[in-house]
Every structure is written in structure tokens, then in C-alpha cells.
Amino acid sequence: MLLAPGWVRTDMGGAAAGLEIHEAIPPLVDTVEAQRATPGLRYLDRHGATVPW
């Protein structure tokens, strides 16, 4: 599984990013837990929606 966390305010994301770290992490954890037994490679956003690639 590949995850796109969104634009997070970090050294890499910069001060203008829309999310704080504490806002981005819980949805990522929920998505990982929800996909635990699902086989196959998927690219998902932090809410579990498929990201086209």
C-alpha cells in the first residue's frame, strides 16, 4: 500500500501546508488498519480513497 498523506506542515512541506502532523497521522493509521487484510498494491489518500496514478 502506498499512502498520500496530503500537504503536511513539516520541514519538507513548509509553513504554508494545510495540515498539521497531528491532523494527518490519525486518518493514515485508520486507513492502514482498514486495509490490513486486503491483498494487492493500492495508492490511497489518508482517508482511504484511491489516488489515480
PDBQT receptor file of N, H, CA, C and O in Angstrom, charges set to zero:
ATOM      1  N   MET A   1       0.844  -1.165   0.000  1.00  0.00    +0.000 N 
ATOM      2  CA  MET A   1       0.000   0.000   0.000  1.00  0.00    +0.000 C 
ATOM      3  C   MET A   1       0.894   1.234   0.000  1.00  0.00    +0.000 C 
ATOM      4  O   MET A   1       1.860   1.322   0.758  1.00  0.00    +0.000 OA
ATOM      5  N   LEU A   2       0.557   2.166  -0.850  1.00  0.00    +0.000 N 
ATOM      6  H   LEU A   2      -0.227   2.094  -1.465  1.00  0.00    +0.000 HD
ATOM      7  CA  LEU A   2       1.216   3.467  -0.891  1.00  0.00    +0.000 C 
ATOM      8  C   LEU A   2       0.224   4.485  -0.348  1.00  0.00    +0.000 C 
ATOM      9  O   LEU A   2      -0.961   4.451  -0.681  1.00  0.00    +0.000 OA
ATOM     10  N   LEU A   3       0.719   5.392   0.492  1.00  0.00    +0.000 N 
ATOM     11  H   LEU A   3       1.681   5.420   0.762  1.00  0.00    +0.000 HD
ATOM     12  CA  LEU A   3      -0.175   6.383   1.100  1.00  0.00    +0.000 C 
ATOM     13  C   LEU A   3       0.237   7.806   0.747  1.00  0.00    +0.000 C 
ATOM     14  O   LEU A   3       1.417   8.154   0.791  1.00  0.00    +0.000 OA
ATOM     15  N   ALA A   4      -0.738   8.609   0.402  1.00  0.00    +0.000 N 
ATOM     16  H   ALA A   4      -1.697   8.326   0.366  1.00  0.00    +0.000 HD
ATOM     17  CA  ALA A   4      -0.539  10.036   0.169  1.00  0.00    +0.000 C 
ATOM     18  C   ALA A   4      -1.122  10.767   1.377  1.00  0.00    +0.000 C 
ATOM     19  O   ALA A   4      -2.343  10.859   1.501  1.00  0.00    +0.000 OA
ATOM     20  N   PRO A   5      -0.284  11.286   2.264  1.00  0.00    +0.000 N 
ATOM     21  CA  PRO A   5      -0.788  11.885   3.497  1.00  0.00    +0.000 C 
ATOM     22  C   PRO A   5      -1.426  13.256   3.323  1.00  0.00    +0.000 C 
ATOM     23  O   PRO A   5      -2.094  13.747   4.233  1.00  0.00    +0.000 OA
ATOM     24  N   GLY A   6      -1.229  13.875   2.175  1.00  0.00    +0.000 N 
ATOM     25  H   GLY A   6      -0.686  13.477   1.436  1.00  0.00    +0.000 HD
ATOM     26  CA  GLY A   6      -1.689  15.251   1.994  1.00  0.00    +0.000 C 
ATOM     27  C   GLY A   6      -0.525  16.202   2.219  1.00  0.00    +0.000 C 
ATOM     28  O   GLY A   6       0.602  15.773   2.465  1.00  0.00    +0.000 OA
ATOM     29  N   TRP A   7      -0.804  17.488   2.134  1.00  0.00    +0.000 N 
ATOM     30  H   TRP A   7      -1.719  17.836   1.934  1.00  0.00    +0.000 HD
ATOM     31  CA  TRP A   7       0.227  18.502   2.293  1.00  0.00    +0.000 C 
ATOM     32  C   TRP A   7       0.355  18.820   3.778  1.00  0.00    +0.000 C 
ATOM     33  O   TRP A   7      -0.485  19.516   4.348  1.00  0.00    +0.000 OA
ATOM     34  N   VAL A   8       1.413  18.303   4.396  1.00  0.00    +0.000 N 
ATOM     35  H   VAL A   8       2.096  17.738   3.932  1.00  0.00    +0.000 HD
ATOM     36  CA  VAL A   8       1.594  18.379   5.844  1.00  0.00    +0.000 C 
ATOM     37  C   VAL A   8       2.681  19.402   6.179  1.00  0.00    +0.000 C 
ATOM     38  O   VAL A   8       3.724  19.461   5.529  1.00  0.00    +0.000 OA
ATOM     39  N   ARG A   9       2.410  20.202   7.205  1.00  0.00    +0.000 N 
ATOM     40  H   ARG A   9       1.563  20.154   7.734  1.00  0.00    +0.000 HD
ATOM     41  CA  ARG A   9       3.329  21.240   7.663  1.00  0.00    +0.000 C 
ATOM     42  C   ARG A   9       4.527  20.596   8.371  1.00  0.00    +0.000 C 
ATOM     43  O   ARG A   9       4.483  20.294   9.564  1.00  0.00    +0.000 OA
ATOM     44  N   THR A  10       5.590  20.399   7.599  1.00  0.00    +0.000 N 
ATOM     45  H   THR A  10       5.626  20.645   6.631  1.00  0.00    +0.000 HD
ATOM     46  CA  THR A  10       6.848  19.846   8.109  1.00  0.00    +0.000 C 
ATOM     47  C   THR A  10       7.977  20.661   7.482  1.00  0.00    +0.000 C 
ATOM     48  O   THR A  10       7.715  21.620   6.756  1.00  0.00    +0.000 OA
ATOM     49  N   ASP A  11       9.225  20.290   7.754  1.00  0.00    +0.000 N 
ATOM     50  H   ASP A  11       9.437  19.511   8.344  1.00  0.00    +0.000 HD
ATOM     51  CA  ASP A  11      10.344  20.960   7.094  1.00  0.00    +0.000 C 
ATOM     52  C   ASP A  11      10.221  20.808   5.580  1.00  0.00    +0.000 C 
ATOM     53  O   ASP A  11      10.515  21.737   4.828  1.00  0.00    +0.000 OA
ATOM     54  N   MET A  12       9.786  19.638   5.144  1.00  0.00    +0.000 N 
ATOM     55  H   MET A  12       9.547  18.883   5.755  1.00  0.00    +0.000 HD
ATOM     56  CA  MET A  12       9.656  19.388   3.708  1.00  0.00    +0.000 C 
ATOM     57  C   MET A  12       8.390  20.041   3.137  1.00  0.00    +0.000 C 
ATOM     58  O   MET A  12       8.426  20.590   2.036  1.00  0.00    +0.000 OA
ATOM     59  N   GLY A  13       7.288  19.987   3.866  1.00  0.00    +0.000 N 
ATOM     60  H   GLY A  13       7.259  19.540   4.760  1.00  0.00    +0.000 HD
ATOM     61  CA  GLY A  13       6.023  20.542   3.384  1.00  0.00    +0.000 C 
ATOM     62  C   GLY A  13       5.950  22.049   3.450  1.00  0.00    +0.000 C 
ATOM     63  O   GLY A  13       5.245  22.674   2.659  1.00  0.00    +0.000 OA
ATOM     64  N   GLY A  14       6.671  22.640   4.384  1.00  0.00    +0.000 N 
ATOM     65  H   GLY A  14       7.244  22.132   5.028  1.00  0.00    +0.000 HD
ATOM     66  CA  GLY A  14       6.699  24.091   4.516  1.00  0.00    +0.000 C 
ATOM     67  C   GLY A  14       5.579  24.651   5.384  1.00  0.00    +0.000 C 
ATOM     68  O   GLY A  14       4.633  23.949   5.743  1.00  0.00    +0.000 OA
ATOM     69  N   ALA A  15       5.706  25.901   5.703  1.00  0.00    +0.000 N 
ATOM     70  H   ALA A  15       6.474  26.472   5.411  1.00  0.00    +0.000 HD
ATOM     71  CA  ALA A  15       4.770  26.573   6.607  1.00  0.00    +0.000 C 
ATOM     72  C   ALA A  15       3.390  26.798   5.993  1.00  0.00    +0.000 C 
ATOM     73  O   ALA A  15       2.418  26.985   6.724  1.00  0.00    +0.000 OA
ATOM     74  N   ALA A  16       3.287  26.785   4.674  1.00  0.00    +0.000 N 
ATOM     75  H   ALA A  16       4.076  26.634   4.079  1.00  0.00    +0.000 HD
ATOM     76  CA  ALA A  16       2.010  27.052   4.009  1.00  0.00    +0.000 C 
ATOM     77  C   ALA A  16       1.137  25.804   3.866  1.00  0.00    +0.000 C 
ATOM     78  O   ALA A  16      -0.001  25.903   3.407  1.00  0.00    +0.000 OA
ATOM     79  N   ALA A  17       1.645  24.645   4.247  1.00  0.00    +0.000 N 
ATOM     80  H   ALA A  17       2.570  24.564   4.620  1.00  0.00    +0.000 HD
ATOM     81  CA  ALA A  17       0.881  23.399   4.118  1.00  0.00    +0.000 C 
ATOM     82  C   ALA A  17      -0.409  23.472   4.930  1.00  0.00    +0.000 C 
ATOM     83  O   ALA A  17      -0.477  24.150   5.956  1.00  0.00    +0.000 OA
ATOM     84  N   GLY A  18      -1.423  22.765   4.455  1.00  0.00    +0.000 N 
ATOM     85  H   GLY A  18      -1.368  22.214   3.622  1.00  0.00    +0.000 HD
ATOM     86  CA  GLY A  18      -2.745  22.854   5.060  1.00  0.00    +0.000 C 
ATOM     87  C   GLY A  18      -2.982  21.993   6.282  1.00  0.00    +0.000 C 
ATOM     88  O   GLY A  18      -3.976  22.191   6.980  1.00  0.00    +0.000 OA
ATOM     89  N   LEU A  19      -2.099  21.040   6.567  1.00  0.00    +0.000 N 
ATOM     90  H   LEU A  19      -1.291  20.879   6.000  1.00  0.00    +0.000 HD
ATOM     91  CA  LEU A  19      -2.320  20.116   7.687  1.00  0.00    +0.000 C 
ATOM     92  C   LEU A  19      -1.170  20.142   8.680  1.00  0.00    +0.000 C 
ATOM     93  O   LEU A  19      -0.005  20.224   8.292  1.00  0.00    +0.000 OA
ATOM     94  N   GLU A  20      -1.501  20.072   9.948  1.00  0.00    +0.000 N 
ATOM     95  H   GLU A  20      -2.448  20.005  10.263  1.00  0.00    +0.000 HD
ATOM     96  CA  GLU A  20      -0.507  19.835  10.992  1.00  0.00    +0.000 C 
ATOM     97  C   GLU A  20      -0.271  18.326  11.067  1.00  0.00    +0.000 C 
ATOM     98  O   GLU A  20      -1.121  17.546  10.637  1.00  0.00    +0.000 OA
ATOM     99  N   ILE A  21       0.852  17.920  11.598  1.00  0.00    +0.000 N 
ATOM    100  H   ILE A  21       1.542  18.553  11.947  1.00  0.00    +0.000 HD
ATOM    101  CA  ILE A  21       1.178  16.496  11.723  1.00  0.00    +0.000 C 
ATOM    102  C   ILE A  21       0.095  15.774  12.523  1.00  0.00    +0.000 C 
ATOM    103  O   ILE A  21      -0.324  14.680  12.144  1.00  0.00    +0.000 OA
ATOM    104  N   HIS A  22      -0.362  16.373  13.623  1.00  0.00    +0.000 N 
ATOM    105  H   HIS A  22      -0.022  17.261  13.930  1.00  0.00    +0.000 HD
ATOM    106  CA  HIS A  22      -1.365  15.705  14.465  1.00  0.00    +0.000 C 
ATOM    107  C   HIS A  22      -2.713  15.553  13.756  1.00  0.00    +0.000 C 
ATOM    108  O   HIS A  22      -3.549  14.762  14.193  1.00  0.00    +0.000 OA
ATOM    109  N   GLU A  23      -2.934  16.295  12.672  1.00  0.00    +0.000 N 
ATOM    110  H   GLU A  23      -2.255  16.937  12.316  1.00  0.00    +0.000 HD
ATOM    111  CA  GLU A  23      -4.163  16.151  11.886  1.00  0.00    +0.000 C 
ATOM    112  C   GLU A  23      -4.017  15.073  10.813  1.00  0.00    +0.000 C 
ATOM    113  O   GLU A  23      -4.999  14.424  10.451  1.00  0.00    +0.000 OA
ATOM    114  N   ALA A  24      -2.817  14.880  10.311  1.00  0.00    +0.000 N 
ATOM    115  H   ALA A  24      -2.020  15.407  10.605  1.00  0.00    +0.000 HD
ATOM    116  CA  ALA A  24      -2.580  13.945   9.216  1.00  0.00    +0.000 C 
ATOM    117  C   ALA A  24      -2.421  12.494   9.680  1.00  0.00    +0.000 C 
ATOM    118  O   ALA A  24      -2.839  11.577   8.973  1.00  0.00    +0.000 OA
ATOM    119  N   ILE A  25      -1.835  12.276  10.833  1.00  0.00    +0.000 N 
ATOM    120  H   ILE A  25      -1.495  13.021  11.407  1.00  0.00    +0.000 HD
ATOM    121  CA  ILE A  25      -1.494  10.915  11.263  1.00  0.00    +0.000 C 
ATOM    122  C   ILE A  25      -2.708  10.045  11.603  1.00  0.00    +0.000 C 
ATOM    123  O   ILE A  25      -2.765   8.920  11.107  1.00  0.00    +0.000 OA
ATOM    124  N   PRO A  26      -3.679  10.478  12.406  1.00  0.00    +0.000 N 
ATOM    125  CA  PRO A  26      -4.799   9.581  12.739  1.00  0.00    +0.000 C 
ATOM    126  C   PRO A  26      -5.542   9.004  11.532  1.00  0.00    +0.000 C 
ATOM    127  O   PRO A  26      -5.840   7.810  11.532  1.00  0.00    +0.000 OA
ATOM    128  N   PRO A  27      -5.856   9.803  10.497  1.00  0.00    +0.000 N 
ATOM    129  CA  PRO A  27      -6.513   9.193   9.336  1.00  0.00    +0.000 C 
ATOM    130  C   PRO A  27      -5.621   8.181   8.613  1.00  0.00    +0.000 C 
ATOM    131  O   PRO A  27      -6.123   7.199   8.067  1.00  0.00    +0.000 OA
ATOM    132  N   LEU A  28      -4.307   8.408   8.604  1.00  0.00    +0.000 N 
ATOM    133  H   LEU A  28      -3.899   9.206   9.049  1.00  0.00    +0.000 HD
ATOM    134  CA  LEU A  28      -3.390   7.444   7.992  1.00  0.00    +0.000 C 
ATOM    135  C   LEU A  28      -3.426   6.119   8.740  1.00  0.00    +0.000 C 
ATOM    136  O   LEU A  28      -3.474   5.056   8.121  1.00  0.00    +0.000 OA
ATOM    137  N   VAL A  29      -3.402   6.179  10.055  1.00  0.00    +0.000 N 
ATOM    138  H   VAL A  29      -3.363   7.043  10.557  1.00  0.00    +0.000 HD
ATOM    139  CA  VAL A  29      -3.456   4.964  10.875  1.00  0.00    +0.000 C 
ATOM    140  C   VAL A  29      -4.777   4.235  10.641  1.00  0.00    +0.000 C 
ATOM    141  O   VAL A  29      -4.785   3.012  10.496  1.00  0.00    +0.000 OA
ATOM    142  N   ASP A  30      -5.880   4.956  10.604  1.00  0.00    +0.000 N 
ATOM    143  H   ASP A  30      -5.873   5.949  10.722  1.00  0.00    +0.000 HD
ATOM    144  CA  ASP A  30      -7.189   4.339  10.346  1.00  0.00    +0.000 C 
ATOM    145  C   ASP A  30      -7.209   3.645   8.984  1.00  0.00    +0.000 C 
ATOM    146  O   ASP A  30      -7.755   2.550   8.852  1.00  0.00    +0.000 OA
ATOM    147  N   THR A  31      -6.615   4.279   7.976  1.00  0.00    +0.000 N 
ATOM    148  H   THR A  31      -6.171   5.169   8.083  1.00  0.00    +0.000 HD
ATOM    149  CA  THR A  31      -6.572   3.690   6.638  1.00  0.00    +0.000 C 
ATOM    150  C   THR A  31      -5.731   2.423   6.626  1.00  0.00    +0.000 C 
ATOM    151  O   THR A  31      -6.136   1.425   6.030  1.00  0.00    +0.000 OA
ATOM    152  N   VAL A  32      -4.587   2.441   7.264  1.00  0.00    +0.000 N 
ATOM    153  H   VAL A  32      -4.259   3.252   7.748  1.00  0.00    +0.000 HD
ATOM    154  CA  VAL A  32      -3.740   1.245   7.338  1.00  0.00    +0.000 C 
ATOM    155  C   VAL A  32      -4.490   0.111   8.037  1.00  0.00    +0.000 C 
ATOM    156  O   VAL A  32      -4.474  -1.022   7.556  1.00  0.00    +0.000 OA
ATOM    157  N   GLU A  33      -5.131   0.394   9.140  1.00  0.00    +0.000 N 
ATOM    158  H   GLU A  33      -5.143   1.315   9.530  1.00  0.00    +0.000 HD
ATOM    159  CA  GLU A  33      -5.871  -0.639   9.861  1.00  0.00    +0.000 C 
ATOM    160  C   GLU A  33      -7.032  -1.183   9.026  1.00  0.00    +0.000 C 
ATOM    161  O   GLU A  33      -7.289  -2.386   9.046  1.00  0.00    +0.000 OA
ATOM    162  N   ALA A  34      -7.726  -0.331   8.305  1.00  0.00    +0.000 N 
ATOM    163  H   ALA A  34      -7.517   0.647   8.289  1.00  0.00    +0.000 HD
ATOM    164  CA  ALA A  34      -8.865  -0.766   7.486  1.00  0.00    +0.000 C 
ATOM    165  C   ALA A  34      -8.424  -1.631   6.312  1.00  0.00    +0.000 C 
ATOM    166  O   ALA A  34      -9.201  -2.457   5.833  1.00  0.00    +0.000 OA
ATOM    167  N   GLN A  35      -7.204  -1.458   5.844  1.00  0.00    +0.000 N 
ATOM    168  H   GLN A  35      -6.572  -0.787   6.233  1.00  0.00    +0.000 HD
ATOM    169  CA  GLN A  35      -6.703  -2.199   4.684  1.00  0.00    +0.000 C 
ATOM    170  C   GLN A  35      -5.863  -3.415   5.074  1.00  0.00    +0.000 C 
ATOM    171  O   GLN A  35      -5.282  -4.065   4.204  1.00  0.00    +0.000 OA
ATOM    172  N   ARG A  36      -5.792  -3.724   6.340  1.00  0.00    +0.000 N 
ATOM    173  H   ARG A  36      -6.263  -3.196   7.046  1.00  0.00    +0.000 HD
ATOM    174  CA  ARG A  36      -4.872  -4.730   6.866  1.00  0.00    +0.000 C 
ATOM    175  C   ARG A  36      -4.892  -6.057   6.109  1.00  0.00    +0.000 C 
ATOM    176  O   ARG A  36      -3.816  -6.551   5.771  1.00  0.00    +0.000 OA
ATOM    177  N   ALA A  37      -6.012  -6.650   5.829  1.00  0.00    +0.000 N 
ATOM    178  H   ALA A  37      -6.886  -6.248   6.103  1.00  0.00    +0.000 HD
ATOM    179  CA  ALA A  37      -6.073  -7.977   5.201  1.00  0.00    +0.000 C 
ATOM    180  C   ALA A  37      -6.382  -7.910   3.702  1.00  0.00    +0.000 C 
ATOM    181  O   ALA A  37      -6.693  -8.931   3.088  1.00  0.00    +0.000 OA
ATOM    182  N   THR A  38      -6.300  -6.722   3.115  1.00  0.00    +0.000 N 
ATOM    183  H   THR A  38      -6.047  -5.893   3.614  1.00  0.00    +0.000 HD
ATOM    184  CA  THR A  38      -6.629  -6.563   1.704  1.00  0.00    +0.000 C 
ATOM    185  C   THR A  38      -5.371  -6.746   0.859  1.00  0.00    +0.000 C 
ATOM    186  O   THR A  38      -4.428  -5.964   0.979  1.00  0.00    +0.000 OA
ATOM    187  N   PRO A  39      -5.349  -7.777   0.001  1.00  0.00    +0.000 N 
ATOM    188  CA  PRO A  39      -4.152  -8.001  -0.819  1.00  0.00    +0.000 C 
ATOM    189  C   PRO A  39      -4.075  -7.023  -1.996  1.00  0.00    +0.000 C 
ATOM    190  O   PRO A  39      -5.071  -6.407  -2.374  1.00  0.00    +0.000 OA
ATOM    191  N   GLY A  40      -2.895  -6.896  -2.556  1.00  0.00    +0.000 N 
ATOM    192  H   GLY A  40      -2.086  -7.397  -2.249  1.00  0.00    +0.000 HD
ATOM    193  CA  GLY A  40      -2.701  -6.082  -3.746  1.00  0.00    +0.000 C 
ATOM    194  C   GLY A  40      -2.154  -4.706  -3.428  1.00  0.00    +0.000 C 
ATOM    195  O   GLY A  40      -2.305  -4.192  -2.319  1.00  0.00    +0.000 OA
ATOM    196  N   LEU A  41      -1.516  -4.124  -4.427  1.00  0.00    +0.000 N 
ATOM    197  H   LEU A  41      -1.393  -4.540  -5.328  1.00  0.00    +0.000 HD
ATOM    198  CA  LEU A  41      -0.934  -2.800  -4.279  1.00  0.00    +0.000 C 
ATOM    199  C   LEU A  41      -1.991  -1.734  -4.572  1.00  0.00    +0.000 C 
ATOM    200  O   LEU A  41      -2.682  -1.788  -5.589  1.00  0.00    +0.000 OA
ATOM    201  N   ARG A  42      -2.100  -0.781  -3.674  1.00  0.00    +0.000 N 
ATOM    202  H   ARG A  42      -1.539  -0.737  -2.847  1.00  0.00    +0.000 HD
ATOM    203  CA  ARG A  42      -3.051   0.315  -3.831  1.00  0.00    +0.000 C 
ATOM    204  C   ARG A  42      -2.358   1.621  -3.450  1.00  0.00    +0.000 C 
ATOM    205  O   ARG A  42      -1.479   1.643  -2.589  1.00  0.00    +0.000 OA
ATOM    206  N   TYR A  43      -2.765   2.700  -4.102  1.00  0.00    +0.000 N 
ATOM    207  H   TYR A  43      -3.479   2.682  -4.802  1.00  0.00    +0.000 HD
ATOM    208  CA  TYR A  43      -2.285   4.036  -3.760  1.00  0.00    +0.000 C 
ATOM    209  C   TYR A  43      -3.488   4.779  -3.198  1.00  0.00    +0.000 C 
ATOM    210  O   TYR A  43      -4.435   5.076  -3.927  1.00  0.00    +0.000 OA
ATOM    211  N   LEU A  44      -3.453   5.081  -1.905  1.00  0.00    +0.000 N 
ATOM    212  H   LEU A  44      -2.684   4.840  -1.313  1.00  0.00    +0.000 HD
ATOM    213  CA  LEU A  44      -4.597   5.657  -1.206  1.00  0.00    +0.000 C 
ATOM    214  C   LEU A  44      -4.224   6.990  -0.548  1.00  0.00    +0.000 C 
ATOM    215  O   LEU A  44      -3.072   7.222  -0.178  1.00  0.00    +0.000 OA
ATOM    216  N   ASP A  45      -5.229   7.854  -0.415  1.00  0.00    +0.000 N 
ATOM    217  H   ASP A  45      -6.164   7.666  -0.715  1.00  0.00    +0.000 HD
ATOM    218  CA  ASP A  45      -5.004   9.064   0.364  1.00  0.00    +0.000 C 
ATOM    219  C   ASP A  45      -5.222   8.743   1.848  1.00  0.00    +0.000 C 
ATOM    220  O   ASP A  45      -5.513   7.599   2.197  1.00  0.00    +0.000 OA
ATOM    221  N   ARG A  46      -5.086   9.723   2.699  1.00  0.00    +0.000 N 
ATOM    222  H   ARG A  46      -4.850  10.653   2.415  1.00  0.00    +0.000 HD
ATOM    223  CA  ARG A  46      -5.170   9.455   4.134  1.00  0.00    +0.000 C 
ATOM    224  C   ARG A  46      -6.536   9.013   4.592  1.00  0.00    +0.000 C 
ATOM    225  O   ARG A  46      -6.682   8.507   5.705  1.00  0.00    +0.000 OA
ATOM    226  N   HIS A  47      -7.552   9.194   3.748  1.00  0.00    +0.000 N 
ATOM    227  H   HIS A  47      -7.433   9.605   2.844  1.00  0.00    +0.000 HD
ATOM    228  CA  HIS A  47      -8.910   8.790   4.095  1.00  0.00    +0.000 C 
ATOM    229  C   HIS A  47      -9.308   7.446   3.473  1.00  0.00    +0.000 C 
ATOM    230  O   HIS A  47     -10.435   6.986   3.656  1.00  0.00    +0.000 OA
ATOM    231  N   GLY A  48      -8.388   6.824   2.742  1.00  0.00    +0.000 N 
ATOM    232  H   GLY A  48      -7.473   7.199   2.593  1.00  0.00    +0.000 HD
ATOM    233  CA  GLY A  48      -8.667   5.527   2.138  1.00  0.00    +0.000 C 
ATOM    234  C   GLY A  48      -9.197   5.573   0.717  1.00  0.00    +0.000 C 
ATOM    235  O   GLY A  48      -9.520   4.530   0.147  1.00  0.00    +0.000 OA
ATOM    236  N   ALA A  49      -9.294   6.764   0.131  1.00  0.00    +0.000 N 
ATOM    237  H   ALA A  49      -9.032   7.611   0.593  1.00  0.00    +0.000 HD
ATOM    238  CA  ALA A  49      -9.757   6.892  -1.253  1.00  0.00    +0.000 C 
ATOM    239  C   ALA A  49      -8.596   6.611  -2.207  1.00  0.00    +0.000 C 
ATOM    240  O   ALA A  49      -7.454   6.979  -1.928  1.00  0.00    +0.000 OA
ATOM    241  N   THR A  50      -8.887   5.964  -3.320  1.00  0.00    +0.000 N 
ATOM    242  H   THR A  50      -9.814   5.665  -3.546  1.00  0.00    +0.000 HD
ATOM    243  CA  THR A  50      -7.860   5.662  -4.310  1.00  0.00    +0.000 C 
ATOM    244  C   THR A  50      -7.343   6.940  -4.966  1.00  0.00    +0.000 C 
ATOM    245  O   THR A  50      -8.115   7.809  -5.370  1.00  0.00    +0.000 OA
ATOM    246  N   VAL A  51      -6.023   7.029  -5.060  1.00  0.00    +0.000 N 
ATOM    247  H   VAL A  51      -5.396   6.323  -4.732  1.00  0.00    +0.000 HD
ATOM    248  CA  VAL A  51      -5.381   8.144  -5.749  1.00  0.00    +0.000 C 
ATOM    249  C   VAL A  51      -5.014   7.633  -7.141  1.00  0.00    +0.000 C 
ATOM    250  O   VAL A  51      -4.286   6.647  -7.257  1.00  0.00    +0.000 OA
ATOM    251  N   PRO A  52      -5.507   8.289  -8.210  1.00  0.00    +0.000 N 
ATOM    252  CA  PRO A  52      -5.177   7.821  -9.560  1.00  0.00    +0.000 C 
ATOM    253  C   PRO A  52      -3.690   8.027  -9.863  1.00  0.00    +0.000 C 
ATOM    254  O   PRO A  52      -3.103   9.042  -9.488  1.00  0.00    +0.000 OA
ATOM    255  N   TRP A  53      -3.099   7.055 -10.543  1.00  0.00    +0.000 N 
ATOM    256  H   TRP A  53      -3.576   6.231 -10.848  1.00  0.00    +0.000 HD
ATOM    257  CA  TRP A  53      -1.704   7.147 -10.939  1.00  0.00    +0.000 C 
ATOM    258  C   TRP A  53      -1.441   6.451 -12.177  1.00  0.00    +0.000 C 
ATOM    259  O   TRP A  53      -0.303   6.436 -12.647  1.00  0.00    +0.000 OA
TER     260      TRP A  53
